[in-house]
């Protein structure tokens, strides 16, 4: 089954574009907080800039889902890539002109992230048009490996290239990767209207939005899954985005290259987790895999409290990475299988808001908290909270039976 993906031209183009653009994303995601820390020396300011990069999901995700269900999903992705390429190019121009204002950096990060609220729900809603329904788990894992390959290579490349091109031109590289993703999307060919919304939408965008919210409200296990996703990300994502560079600087007393290698090792763990799901997805209940992933995700972060060496941290972060695709891939598969096509973009946008929106809040809290609480203690607390989310999910019969339940109405 997996070999067929390499013969699926559209899926392969999507995968190649993701490998390249996610490599740029990986560089951007570690370079931006490091840049702000270098410019300001302030953990709180770093948290606020990180907040600006995630806040658009809170503000725009729900309406983005309406657009994804109403319009051509591939063209939405193309538009989002063009806009993000231009915004990263603007960031480079600002830095080259001598700009150092964290407010301007935050505004650029905010605008860049606003277009991402369109891209990812459109992609996840489009994938069922590219593969057979029985192959969704494996296809999601295959696409996910593009991100893992990129996030494995991206931080390593960033660590090597920063001495050659400087921190500013790491963002130039990111801008170029969006151009490669754009080309791959243009080359994808679909049957007429296969990537468009189904007929029967409401009279306007607002009525479509309310219809999607009512659908999730009626299907309580699905709503609970989205709520638990939000809670889990509130615990885990701020420390992942803001806490890890602080941990490397303060606990390990190391620099950017060490931070980049730790991020690469996490990506290596994610790649292994994606491969395991790719091979074993058909044998397991995706909900069970999802909630076990939450438990692994949380416990490995908690154990950082006891880790004081670089070698220990690298090993633990690799294990942490294995749990991430257990969450993300299986959650995507559950929604693709259980939610009708006409609602899929809106539901994925609600998940996007839960993941990225709560990341914004979590990132905003971690910086100020780290000013008064040791970062290792923060990892202990949030890790236990994230693991508790997994235990709640495992004990809830409705969420455990989401794929077998009837949500097609």
N, C-alpha and C positions, 0 to 999 in steps of 0.2 A: 504493500500500500504506500509506504513512504517514498519508494522510488518514483511513483507516478507523479509526485509533486515536481520533480525535475523535468518532466515532460509537459507539465502544465505551464504554457508560456506566460500566461497572465500572472499566475501565482509566483512564478520564478522572477518575473520582472518586479513584482511588488517586493519580493524578498531582497533582490539586489539593491533596489532603491533604498530599502530600509537599512541594509548593512552600511551603506555609505552615509546616509543622513544621520543615522543613529550614532555612527562614529563621531560625526561632528557634534551631535548633541552631547555625547559623553565628554568631549573636550570642553564644551560650553558649560556644562553643569558643574565641573570641578574648577574651571578657570574663573567663573564669575564670583563665587564666594571668596576664593583666594584673592582675587583682584580687590574686592571691597575690603577685606581684612588688611591687605597691604596699604591701601589708600588711607583708610580711616583708623585702623587699629582697634575698632570698636565691634564687639560681639553683637551689641544691640542693633547697630546700623547694618551689620551683615544679615541679621535676622529680618530686618525691615525690607532690605532689597530682595531677599529670598521670598518674603511675603508677597512683594509686588509681582514676582514671577508666577505665583500660584493663585493669586486673588481672582484673575479673570474667570477661572472655573466656577467660582461662587456666583459671579455676576452674569455670566453669559452662557453657561452650559445648557440650561434648560431650553433657551431659545435656539441655541445651536442644534439641539436635537430635533427641533421642529424643522429647521432648514434641511438637515440631513435626511429626514423622512419625506420632505416635499420635493427636493431637487436632485439633480444628477450627482451621485456621491463621488464618482471619480473626478468630476470637474471641481467639486468642492475641495478635494484633496490637492488638486493642481493649484487652485487659487491660494490655499493656505501655504503651500510651499513657496510660491512666488513672494507672498507677503513676508514670510519669515526670512527668506533670503535677503530681501531689501532691508529689513529691520536690523539684522546682524551686520550688514554692510554699513548701516548708519552708525551702529555702535563703534565699529572700527574707525570710521571717519572722526567720530567725536573724540576717541582716545588719541588718535594721531594728532588732532588739533590741540592737545594738551588738556582736554577736559577731565576733571576729576570729581565732579559733583555727584555724590551718591543719589541725589534726587533725580538727576538726568539718567543715571544708570538704572534706577528703579523704574522710571517711566518707559525706557526702551525695553526693559525686561517685561514690563506689564503688557506692552503692545505686542511684543513677540509672542507671549503666552496666550494672548487673546485669540490669535489665529490658530493656535494649537487646539483650542476648544472645538474647532470645526474638524480638524484633520482626523483625530483618533476615533471618535464615534463613527465618522464616515467610513473609515477603514474597517472597523469591526463589523459594521452593518453590511459592508460590501462583500466580505469574505465568503458568506454562504452562497453568493452568486458565482463564485469561482470554483467551488468544489462540491462533491457529492455530500449530502447531509450526514452520511455515515462516517465521513472522513474529517468532520469538523475539529475534533480534539487534536488529531494529528496535524491538521493544517494550521491550527492556532499555535501548536508547539513549534511547527516549522517556521512560521512567521516570527515567533518569539525568539528563535535562535538567531535571527538577524540582529536583534537588539543585543543579545548576549555576546555574539561575536564582536559587534561594534564596541560594546562597553568593556570588553576584554582588551581589545586593541587600542581603543581611544585613549584611556588614561596612560597606557604605556607610551603611546606616541606623544601624548601631551608632555609627559615627563622628559622624553628625549628631545622634543622639538622646542620646548620653552627656552633652552639654552641657545638654540640656533636662531629662532625667529622672534623670540620674546613673547611675553604674555599677551600683548595686544594682537599679534598676528595669529595666535591660536583661534581667535574669533574670525579672522579672515578665512582660515581653513574651514571653519564651521559654515560660513556663508557659501563657499564653493560646494560643499556637500549637498546643500539644498538644491542646487542646480542639477546635480546628478540624479537626485530623487525625482525631480520634476521631469527630466527626460524619460525616466522609466515609466512614470505614470502616463505620459503622453503616448508611449508605445503600447500600453495596454489597450486591447480591443475587446469590446463586449457586444453581444447581440443587441439589437435595437431596444432601448428602454429597459435593459435588464438591470441597470444600476440606478433606476429611478424609483421614486416612491410608488406604492400601490395606489390605485384610485380609491376615492371615498373619503378624502380628508375634509376637514371642516371648512367653513366659509373663510376663515382667516387664521393667522398664525396663533392668535390668543386661544381660539377654540381648539386648535390642535394641541396646544400646550396643556390645556385643562383636560382634554381627552386622555392624553398620556398620563397625567397625574392620577386621574380617576382609575385608569387601568391598573396602575401599581397599587393604589389604595385597595381595590377589590381583590387583588392577588396578594394576600397578606404575607405569605412566605417570601415572595419576591421583594416586597417592601422591607421586610425584616433583614433580608440579605443586604440590601443597599444600606440600611441603617447600621448594621454590624460592620460593613465595609468602612463607613465613615468613622465609626468609633475606633476601629483598628488603626486607621491611618492617622487619627488624632494622636494616638499613642506613639506610633512608630516613625512617622515621616519627618518630623522636625529634627529629631536626633540624627536621622539618616542624612538629611541635607545640611544642617547647620552644626549638629553635634560632632560628626565625625572629623571635620577639619579641626575643630577645637580640641578633640581628644588627641589627635596626632600632634598638635602643637604643644599642648599642655601636659598630657600624661606621658606620651612617648618622647616628647621633646625633639621631634623630627620635622623635616621640611616638606615642600611640595612634592618632591619625587616619591617620598615614602607614602604620602597621601594618595598619589596617583596609582601606586602599586597596590595599595589596599583596595582601592576602587576596582582595579583590574581583577584582583582575586575574587571579589564579590561577583563580578561579571562571569568569571570562570565557574563559580558555584552555580550561578543562574543558568549557564549553558549546560552544565551537567543535569540540573533539575529539569530543564526543557527537554533534553534528550531522553530522560527517563519517562517523562510524560508522553513524549512522542511514541516511544516503544510500548508503553504499558497502559495507555489511556483506556483502551477498550476493556480492560480487565477490572477497572475500579469505578466505584461511584464517584463522580467528580466532586460532589459536595464533601465527601469524606476527605478526599485529597486536599481540597481547599482549606478546610478547618484544621487539618493536621499541619498544613503549611503555615497557618497563622500561629500555631503553637510553637513550631520550630523557629519561625521568624522572631517571635518575642523572646523565647528562652535564650537564644544565642546572643541577643543584645544584652540581656540581663547579665550574662556571664562576663561581659566586658568589665563589670565592676571588680572582678577578681583578676583581671589580666593586666600585668604591668610591663610586659615585654612586647617588642615588635613581632617576634616569631609567634607568640601566643595569639596576638591580635589577628595576624594574617590567617592563621588556621581557623579561628572562630568566624571571621568574616566570610571565608570560603563556605563554611557550613551554613551561615546565614543566607548566602546567596542561593543555595539549593531550595530553600523554602519559598523564595519570591515567585518563581514561575508556578509552583504548586498553587499559589493563590491566584495569580493573574490569568494564567491560561485556563484553569478550570472554571473560574468565574465567567470568563468570556464564553466558553463552551456552553455553560448552563444557560446563559441568556440567549445565545444563538439557537439553542434547541428548544427552549421553553417559551420564548416570546415570539408572537407573530411578526412577520416581516413589516407590517404597517406601523408597528410600535417600536421596532428595534432601535432606530436612531435615537428616539427619545429616551428609551431605557438606558442605552449606553451612555448618553449624555448625563443622565442622573448618576450613573456610576462614576463617570468622569468628574462630576461635581463633588461626589463623596470622596474620591481619592485625592484629587488635586486641591479642591477647596479646603478640605481638612488638613492637607499638607501645609497650606498657607497659614492657617491658624496655629498649627503645631510648630512650624518654623518660626513664627512670630513670638511664640512663648519661650522657646528653648534659649534664645540668645539672652534675654533679660534674666531668665532663671539661672543660666550658667554664670551670670555675674556674681551670684550669691551661693549657689549650690555646686559642688564639684561635679564635673561632667560625668564621671564614672557613676556617681550616685544617681544621676538622672537616667542613665542607661539602665540601671537596675530597676528603677520604678516603672519606666515606660515599657520595658520588656515584659515584666510580669503582667501589666495591663493588657498588652497585645496578646499574650498567651491565653489570658482569660477569655478574650473574644473567641478564640478557637474552641475552647471548652464549651462556651455557650452554644455555638453553632452545632457542635457534635451532639449536644443533648436535645436539640430542637427537631422534632420529627418532621415538621413541615419543610424546613430548609433542607433537611437531609434527603427529602423526596422531591425536590424541585423539578428535576429532569423527568421523572416518571409522572409528576402531577400534570393536570390539564390547565395550561394557561392560554390556550388558543381561543380566547374569546374576549 
